[in-house]
Amino acid sequence: MNKIIILVLTVFLTSEISAQEFKARVTVVTTRVGNNVSKNTFTTLQTALNNFINNRKWTSDKFDAAEKVECNFLLNVESTDEINVYNAKLTIQAARPVFNTSYLSPIINFQDESINFKYLEFQQLEFNENRVTGNDALVSNLTAAFAYYAYMILGFDYDSFSPRGGDVYFQKAQNIVNNAPDGRGISGWRQFDGQRNRYWLVENMLNSRYTIMHDVYYNYYRMGMDKLYEDENAARTEVLNVLNLLNNFITDNPNKMITQFFFQGKSTELIKIFSKAPQQDRARASELLQKLDLTNASKYKDEMK
């Protein structure tokens, strides 16, 4: 009888583990932390953050192992004058599988430069959507930031598979912004903290004037990337249509965070997509990309001749 109970529990627990949404890797870098802090502190933090992302249930959907969202978080920590308080830059990368291939297309590649937090070794990482600020704003700021980006990753991922599929997760991210920790040294949650921060990213995705961006993500991935295997020409045409949509969008809405955010990490992929295109389409794509993705303009110009 006991063996049966153990078997049932094992199956149940295995099912629960496989139901989690993320296949995430969190790395904590401490090259800018002084020798007065034990490096074991950050080994413990790294383990805790990996567990926080990978073991928490973020949606009501069940994910098979092959469906988990692959992502990386790199937390580059720097000491401050305060004991157990740190500044950090957080790099977030997430990818989405392309249908009928082993290729993962980048969907997020972004660096958040303003994560300020307090951490003591073995401190439990807690996050409550109904009380984002917690008991100590500096302690809560770290998990609030990680939870925010977890929901943003899910929002973009769901948007790429179905029209407006990510809305519920963008709204959860906005709830974190609206109730974010507040205090000395904490930034990135408010509209006056800069033009490209957590506030503006989710605002752009929920602003009714910018709904075309949901079409951009869906059309690029589902109608473009996912069709490359079965009909490369049609897929390439769809991607070119997306570039035209984005061109119209920035004409009406210049200098929005979401347009720059969309292109981060995609230059190599876009060049490869158009490498076999007819000269007219390749020239048009190059023209648009040099305008839309200024950071990589020279790369497009040189490699898409």
N, C-alpha and C positions, 0 to 999 in steps of 0.2 A: 504493500500500500504506500509506504514512504517513497519507494522508487517511482511510483506513478506520480505522486505529488511533486517530487523533484523534477521529473521529466516535464510535467505541465508548466511548472514555474520557469524552467529553462527555456522552453518554447516561447512562453509569454514574454520573458525578458529579452530574448533574442529578437522577437518581433518588435518590441518597443524600441530597442537600440537601432534597428534597421529603419525605423520610422522617422528618425531625425533628418533634418533637411540639409545639413551642411557636411561637406568633407573639407574641413578647414584646417589650415596650419597657421598657428600663431607663433611668431618668433620675436623674442625680446632681445634687443641689442643694447649693450651697456658700456660701450667704449667711451662714453662721455660721462660716466658715473665715477665719482671719486673712490679712492681705495678705502675710505672710511666706512663704506657700505659693503656688507658681505654679498658676494655675487650669488650665493645660495638664495638670497632673497628674490632675485629675479628669475632664477631657475624655478622656484616655487610659483612665482607670478605667471611665468610662461605656461606651466602645467595647468594652473587655475584658469587662465584665459582660454586655453584649448578646450578644457572641459566646459567652460561657460558657453562657448559657441557651439560645440559639437554635441553636447549632451542635453541642452535645453530644447524643449519643443516650441518652435516659433510659429507654427501654423496648425490648422486643424486637419491638414491633408497628410496622407501617408506617402512617404517617399521610399521607393525601392533603393537598394544600394547604388544601382547604376544611375538613378535619377538625382542623387545628391548634388548640390551645387558646390563645385570646386572653387575654393577661394583661399587667399593668403592675406594675413595681416602681419605687418612688420612694425613693431613698436620700438622706435629709437629713443632711448631714455637719456635724460640729462639731469644732473644734480642741480638743486637750487640751494639757496642759503637756509632754507627751512628743513628741519629734520623730517625725514620720511615723506617729503614733498618733492615731486619731480615734474619737469617739463618733458614733453615727448612729441615727436612727429609720428603720425600713424599712416603707413602706406597700405592701401586697400586694393587688392586685385581679385577679380572674379572672372570666370570664364563660363561659356555656355557651349554644350556639345552641338555640333552641326550634324544634321540628319544624314545617316548612311555613311558617316566617316568617323575616324578616330580624332578628328581635329576639334580643338576647343577654341572658340572665338572669344576674344576679350570683350567683356561687357562693362567692366569697371577697372580703371587703372588710375588711382587718385591718391594724392598725398594731403592729409590734413595736418597742418603745421602747428596746431594750437590745442594740444591735449595736456592739461595740467591736472595732476592727481596726487592723492596721498595713498601710500601703501606700506603696511607693515607685514613682515613675513608671516604666512599662515592666516592672514586676514581673509575672512570669507568674502567672496565676491557675490554680492546680492543685487538683484534688479527687480523692481516692482513697477509695472506699468501704471499703477494707480497712485504710486508715490515715488516718482522718479528721483526727487531730491534726496530721499533717504534721511538719515540722521546727521550726516556730515556731507556737505556739498562736495568737498574735494575728494572724498572717498567714493561718492556716488558718480562723480563725473566720468571716471574711467569706464564703468559698466554701462553708463548711459550712452557714451560715445560708441562703444562696441555694439550695443543693442540697436542704436540708430543705424549704423552701417549694415548690420545684419538685415534689418527690415528694408533698407534701401536696395541691398543686393537682391532680396526676394522680390521687391517691387519691379526692378528692371528685368529680372529673370522671368517673372510671370507675364509682364508686358510683352516680352519677346515671343511668347507662345500663344497668347490670345489677346484680342483687342481690349485694352483697359484692364487686363487681368491683374495688374499690380496695384490697383488703386487702394485696396484694403491695407496693403503693407506700407504704401506711401503715407496713408493716413495714420498708421501706427507710428511711423517715424516722425510725423508732424506732431503727434501727441507728446513724444519725447521732447521735441523742440519747445513746445508750448509750456511744458512743465519742467524744463531742464534745470539742473543745479545752477545756482547763482552765487557768486562770491568773488572775493579778491583773487585775481589771477585766472579766473575761468572765462574763456571766450569761445567764440565760434557758434554760439547758439542764437545770437540776436542779429537783427538786420543791420545794426550800426557797427557790428564787429568786422565789417569788411564786405566786399562785393562777391566774394567766392568762399562761402563757408557752409556749415550744415543748414543754417536757416534758409539760405537762398537756393540750395540744391533741391530740397523738398518743396519749397515754395514754387519753384519753376515747374515741377512735375504735377502740382495740384492747382496751379493757376489756370482758370478757365480760358484765359486768353492764349495759353500756350498748349492747348490740347493736341495740336499737330505733332508734338514731340512723342506722344504715345503711338501715333501712326508711324513715326520715324522708326521707333524701336521695333514695332511689330513687322513693318514692311522690310526693314533691313535684315532681320534675322529669320523670320518665318517665311516671308515671300521671296527673300533674296538668298541668304546663306543656305537655308535648308533645301533650296531647289538646285543648288550648284551641281549636285551629283547627277540628277536626272535631266536637267536642261540648263546647261551653263549659259547659253546665250540669253534665255529668258530671265535667269537669275541676275545676270549682269545688268540687263535692262532695268530690272527692279531696283538694284542698288543705285544705278544712275538716276532713276526717278527719286530715290531718297535724297540724293545730293541736291537735286533741283528743289525738293521740298525744303531742305535746310537752307538753301540759298534764298528762297522766298521768305523763310522764317526770319533770318537775320536781317533781311532788308527792312522788315516791319518791326523787328525786335532786336536791335543791335546790342552787342556786349552783354548778352545773357549768359549766365554761368553754364547752363545746360548744353549749349552748343559746343563750347570748349571741352566740357566734360565728356560728351559723346565721342569725340575724336581721340581722346587720350588712349594710347596703346593700339590704335587701329591702322597706323600708316603702312606698315609692312603688309598687312592683310589687304588693304585697299589697292596697293600697288600690284600685288599678286593677282587680285580679281581682274584688273583691267590690263594685265600684261598681254593677254591674248585677244583683247577687244579689237574691233576694226579701228583704223586710224582715227576716224571721225569721233567715235565714242571715247577713245582713249584721250584724245585732245580735249574733248569737252570735260571729261572727268578730271583731267589734270588742271584745267582752267578753274573749275569749281573748287577743287581741293586746295589749290594754292590760295584761294580766297577764304575758304571756310576754316582751314587748319593752318594758320599762319606759322605755328611752331615748326611744322614740317614742310613748309612751302618749297624750299630749295630742294628737298628730297623728292617731292613730286615732280618738280620741274626737270631734275636730272634723270630720274628713273622712269618717267612716263613719256619720253619723247616719241 
